[in-house]
Amino acid sequence: MIGTLRRKFVLIVVALVGIVLAFMLGSSLWSTYTTQWQLIYRSLDAALQSDDLPMIGGSTNEPSEYSSGGRLVVTVSLDEEGVLLTTNESLSAINQDTLSDVIEIVLASSETSGRIRSSHVAWESESLPDGGTKIALADTSDIDVAFQNQLITSIVGFVCGLGLLFIAAWWLSSWILRPVKSAWIQQRRFVADASHELKTPLAVIVANMGILQKDKTLSEDSRSWINSSVEAACQMQGLVTNLLELARTDETIAGDANAKRKVDVDFSDMVQSAALEFDAMAFEHGCSIDEKVQEGIHITGDPDWLARLVKILIDNAIKYAGEKTVVTVQLTKESNKVHLVVNDHGQVINPEDLKHVFDRFYRSDKARSRSTGGFGLGLAIAKGITESHGGSIAAQSNEADGTTFTVTL
């Protein structure tokens, strides 16, 4: 649980800061890009509006829009047939192939502006009164190179920033979650210790009550009280046993490798044996078991826990299966994954309850009621056993397919 909480904390921090950082870098890039292109089109507009060249050392100190930002601009004039009449090359020369490409694009396009990315050229055109066309061209090499360099720098900075943020967030998460980890460990220890301490006195109570039950001198009223006490003590023993199992699975999930055994288990044989064991119970509940087990499936794990997992799911399915229905127990293997599927056709679990079926002590008021017995720990234990073996468990419930529990190992 602590590891999952830590990963979620780091993921949220990195995601939130990453979004903010990406927005800031993106805004900076967009602002730079749009500003530079505004300068280009100002230069092109000025070149189209004036045939006069900018005067160096003139009477005014205001910068000429025609040469805004040191932009290299060339204007050309075409007659109504598209024949080149004049070219203003006083500030720069233009490649003839590029000029031909621009003229061809202008004559074929209805747009009044555009760019040729491969040649790093932007253009703008206007129609002349005599039917001809005037075109202004600007070199964009410096802008393209600068923007590309800024983009690369931003990406590298973004990646490096996220990397440093991840390291910092991972380190901080250990410090922030230290109180939570301490509380979690103390809770696990309390459950395990309290369960161990309760086992002995409960065993003594059950044993003593058993002796009293054999006393033939007791009245019926006294015997009923003793029988009630024995039943309550046995229920408490079951609860203590379940709590101990939960504590063991918690220790395994938390990283205690000694909490469970690791041996080769014939899972196919285990599932078939469990289905056969519950066959009589299913008959008493008015249903039947249909097992579809693929032969020869072996997994590595704790055989006691795995048997407990299978029995919990089958027992749960039989308890809630409707009369004259079939409980299906299916075991298959795909690649390196084993799927155990247990299905029953009883009362459907509503979606709100379905989200909590694996919670400890949780029981639905309708579909999974206390009338069936237990403490609401069976499915929590099943989940703990599954996760302690590195697997996952899921539940689905609907009118058409019934209730299905799927374990993947």
Secondary structure in CASP SS format (residue, H / E / C, confidence):
PFRMAT SS
TARGET T0000
AUTHOR 0000-0000-0000
METHOD secondary structure of the structure
MODEL  1
M C 1.00
I H 1.00
G H 1.00
T H 1.00
L H 1.00
R H 1.00
R H 1.00
K H 1.00
F H 1.00
V H 1.00
L H 1.00
I H 1.00
V H 1.00
V H 1.00
A H 1.00
L H 1.00
V H 1.00
G H 1.00
I H 1.00
V H 1.00
L H 1.00
A H 1.00
F H 1.00
M H 1.00
L H 1.00
G H 1.00
S H 1.00
S H 1.00
L H 1.00
W H 1.00
S H 1.00
T H 1.00
Y H 1.00
T H 1.00
T H 1.00
Q H 1.00
W H 1.00
Q H 1.00
L H 1.00
I H 1.00
Y H 1.00
R H 1.00
S H 1.00
L H 1.00
D H 1.00
A H 1.00
A H 1.00
L H 1.00
Q H 1.00
S C 1.00
D C 1.00
D C 1.00
L C 1.00
P C 1.00
M C 1.00
I C 1.00
G C 1.00
G C 1.00
S C 1.00
T C 1.00
N C 1.00
E C 1.00
P C 1.00
S C 1.00
E H 1.00
Y H 1.00
S H 1.00
S H 1.00
G H 1.00
G H 1.00
R C 1.00
L C 1.00
V E 1.00
V E 1.00
T E 1.00
V E 1.00
S E 1.00
L E 1.00
D C 1.00
E C 1.00
E C 1.00
G C 1.00
V C 1.00
L E 1.00
L E 1.00
T E 1.00
T E 1.00
N E 1.00
E C 1.00
S C 1.00
L C 1.00
S C 1.00
A C 1.00
I C 1.00
N C 1.00
Q H 1.00
D H 1.00
T H 1.00
L H 1.00
S H 1.00
D H 1.00
V H 1.00
I H 1.00
E H 1.00
I H 1.00
V H 1.00
L H 1.00
A H 1.00
S C 1.00
S C 1.00
E C 1.00
T C 1.00
S E 1.00
G E 1.00
R E 1.00
I E 1.00
R C 1.00
S C 1.00
S C 1.00
H C 1.00
V E 1.00
A E 1.00
W E 1.00
E E 1.00
S E 1.00
E E 1.00
S E 1.00
L C 1.00
P C 1.00
D C 1.00
G C 1.00
G C 1.00
T E 1.00
K E 1.00
I E 1.00
A E 1.00
L E 1.00
A E 1.00
D E 1.00
T C 1.00
S H 1.00
D H 1.00
I H 1.00
D H 1.00
V H 1.00
A H 1.00
F H 1.00
Q H 1.00
N H 1.00
Q H 1.00
L H 1.00
I H 1.00
T H 1.00
S H 1.00
I H 1.00
V H 1.00
G H 1.00
F H 1.00
V H 1.00
C H 1.00
G H 1.00
L H 1.00
G H 1.00
L H 1.00
L H 1.00
F H 1.00
I H 1.00
A H 1.00
A H 1.00
W H 1.00
W H 1.00
L H 1.00
S H 1.00
S H 1.00
W H 1.00
I H 1.00
L C 1.00
R H 1.00
P H 1.00
V H 1.00
K H 1.00
S H 1.00
A H 1.00
W H 1.00
I H 1.00
Q H 1.00
Q H 1.00
R H 1.00
R H 1.00
F H 1.00
V H 1.00
A H 1.00
D H 1.00
A H 1.00
S H 1.00
H H 1.00
E H 1.00
L H 1.00
K H 1.00
T H 1.00
P H 1.00
L H 1.00
A H 1.00
V H 1.00
I H 1.00
V H 1.00
A H 1.00
N H 1.00
M H 1.00
G H 1.00
I H 1.00
L H 1.00
Q H 1.00
K C 1.00
D C 1.00
K C 1.00
T C 1.00
L C 1.00
S C 1.00
E H 1.00
D H 1.00
S H 1.00
R H 1.00
S H 1.00
W H 1.00
I H 1.00
N H 1.00
S H 1.00
S H 1.00
V H 1.00
E H 1.00
A H 1.00
A H 1.00
C H 1.00
Q H 1.00
M H 1.00
Q H 1.00
G H 1.00
L H 1.00
V H 1.00
T H 1.00
N H 1.00
L H 1.00
L H 1.00
E H 1.00
L H 1.00
A H 1.00
R H 1.00
T H 1.00
D H 1.00
E H 1.00
T H 1.00
I H 1.00
A C 1.00
G C 1.00
D C 1.00
A H 1.00
N H 1.00
A H 1.00
K C 1.00
R C 1.00
K C 1.00
V E 1.00
D E 1.00
V E 1.00
D E 1.00
F H 1.00
S H 1.00
D H 1.00
M H 1.00
V H 1.00
Q H 1.00
S H 1.00
A H 1.00
A H 1.00
L H 1.00
E H 1.00
F C 1.00
D H 1.00
A H 1.00
M H 1.00
A H 1.00
F H 1.00
E H 1.00
H C 1.00
G C 1.00
C C 1.00
S E 1.00
I E 1.00
D E 1.00
E E 1.00
K E 1.00
V E 1.00
Q C 1.00
E C 1.00
G C 1.00
I C 1.00
H E 1.00
I E 1.00
T E 1.00
G E 1.00
D C 1.00
P H 1.00
D H 1.00
W H 1.00
L H 1.00
A H 1.00
R H 1.00
L H 1.00
V H 1.00
K H 1.00
I H 1.00
L H 1.00
I H 1.00
D H 1.00
N H 1.00
A H 1.00
I H 1.00
K H 1.00
Y H 1.00
A E 1.00
G C 1.00
E C 1.00
K C 1.00
T C 1.00
V E 1.00
V E 1.00
T E 1.00
V E 1.00
Q E 1.00
L E 1.00
T E 1.00
K E 1.00
E E 1.00
S C 1.00
N C 1.00
K E 1.00
V E 1.00
H E 1.00
L E 1.00
V E 1.00
V E 1.00
N E 1.00
D E 1.00
H C 1.00
G E 1.00
Q C 1.00
V C 1.00
I C 1.00
N C 1.00
P H 1.00
E H 1.00
D H 1.00
L H 1.00
K C 1.00
H C 1.00
V C 1.00
F C 1.00
D C 1.00
R C 1.00
F C 1.00
Y C 1.00
R C 1.00
S C 1.00
D C 1.00
K C 1.00
A C 1.00
R C 1.00
S C 1.00
R H 1.00
S H 1.00
T H 1.00
G C 1.00
G C 1.00
F C 1.00
G C 1.00
L C 1.00
G H 1.00
L H 1.00
A H 1.00
I H 1.00
A H 1.00
K H 1.00
G H 1.00
I H 1.00
T H 1.00
E H 1.00
S H 1.00
H C 1.00
G C 1.00
G C 1.00
S E 1.00
I E 1.00
A E 1.00
A E 1.00
Q E 1.00
S E 1.00
N E 1.00
E C 1.00
A C 1.00
D C 1.00
G E 1.00
T E 1.00
T E 1.00
F E 1.00
T E 1.00
V E 1.00
T E 1.00
L C 1.00
END
